Amino acid sequence: MRSDSIRQQFSERIISSRHGRTARRLSRSLAAACLGISCLGLSVATAWAEPRKVILDDDGFALAQWMVIKAPDVQVLGVTTVTGDAWAKEATAMALRGVEIAGRPDLPVYTGASFPLVNTEAQTERWETLYGKLVWKGVWMKHWVEPTLQKLPPYHGRCGA
């Protein structure tokens, strides 16, 4: 019987040492995997560390554009303006003043199309005749559709065109 108990103790030691080796192998594999993932994370973080290149294209200049210019992870290449809610020259003047206030007078500002590329004033009026009044018409705004205390925006369109 003594030999049976010795044999059982011996086999338990072998099994526990096998489990120990397996556990050590598992922990080494897990450590290697964590190291690999962290290295991958560092390489992804350095790839994201490069600033995104952006061109701002809008019909005005406001807080959103200022925030993009001030963002540390964005490189603004320039600002372009078009006619939309304001005429292109007014939008360009706003953009020039905005980049100056943002402390980036080095940013180039370009004026785009003077007239909307899609709809003319006559097409907008025709659309209103067919489908109903538009609440906001951008540069073609002559009067408010609904009663309001707001001042009418300046109209710069061509009358009768």
Secondary structure, 3 states (H helix, E strand, C coil): CHHHHHHHHHHHHHHHHHHHHHHHHHHHHHHHHHHHHHHHHHHHHHHHHCCEEEEEEECCCCHHHHHHHHCCCEEEEEEEECCCCCCHHHHHHHHHHHHHHCCCCCCCEEECCCCCCCCCHHHHHHHHHHHCCCCCCHHHCCCCCCCCCCCCCCCCCCCCC
